[in-house]
C-alpha cells in the first residue's frame, strides 16, 4: 500500500478498531495506542518487508513494540494486515483469548514478548547484531515511548548499538509527552532528545509523528547498511490522537470508553457510532 490516501484511511480504520476492542474488553490503553497508529500503519502497510501468511519468515524485517501497553493499536494493525482475522480483536483481554494486554511471540506477527518498559531497545540491538552475524539484511524496528526513556537500560542499549555500528537498527520514539501519571516533563524531563542521541553516535531525524507523508519519507530514506550508524526517528505525537476528549490527557493512558464516549469517538473518526 503506497498511496498516501490509502495509508491515512487505514490509520483511521485502525484507530476505530482499537477503540472498539478496548471498549468491548472494558480495559486497555487507548492513549498510547492512538498516538502510535500512524507510525504502525506506515511500517506494516508500506515499509517493512513482511509476509502475513508466513509470520516467521527468516528474512522478514522485525518489529518490537517496546511500549508494550500500546498492544491494542498493534493488534488492530496486524489484523487489518492479515495476520489474523479481524474478528479476533473481539477476544482482546478475554480469558483464553490470544490477544492479551501486551504482544507476545505466540501471536502471528509477534516478534517479541513485551510489557516491562525499558528493556527492548536492547533486544532490538541483539536482533540486529544476530542478523548481521547470520548474513541477513533485515531491519529491526523498535517503537519506544517517551516515558520509557526514563529507564537507564534504554541508554545502555543506545550506547552499545552505536558502538557495534548496528546500521539495520531503527528506533522510533513516540514522543507524546504524557505518561501514566502526568506530563513527562513534570515527572522526569527527557530534555533535548535529539542532542542526546547525537551524542551517543546515532543518526537522528525528527518528524511529525502524525504526518503519513513525513513518516513514509523518513523510513524510505534509511539506507540498507548492516554496519553503520543506527537511526532514531523522534516522532512528535499526541496522546489519544484523533479523539478530542482523549488528546493530551494522562487519564486516557489506560481505561476504556463508555458506550457514549465510544459513540462520540467513532463519530469524530468518521466511523459508525
Buried (B, 14 or more C-beta within 10 A) or exposed (E): EEEBEBBBBBBBBBBBBBBBBBBBBEBBBBBBBBBBBBBBBBBBBBBBEBEBEEBEEEEBBBBBBBBBBBBBBBBBBBBBBBBBEEEBBBBBBEEEEBBBBBBBEEBBBBBBBBBEBBBBBBBBBBBBBEBBEEEBBBBBBBBBBBBBBBBEBBBBBBBBBBEBBBBBBBBBBBBBBBBBEEBBEEBEEBEEBBEBBEEBBBBBBBBEBBBBEBBBEBBEEBEEBBEBBBBBBBBBBBBBBBBEEBBBBBBBBBBBBEEEBBBBBBEBBEBEE
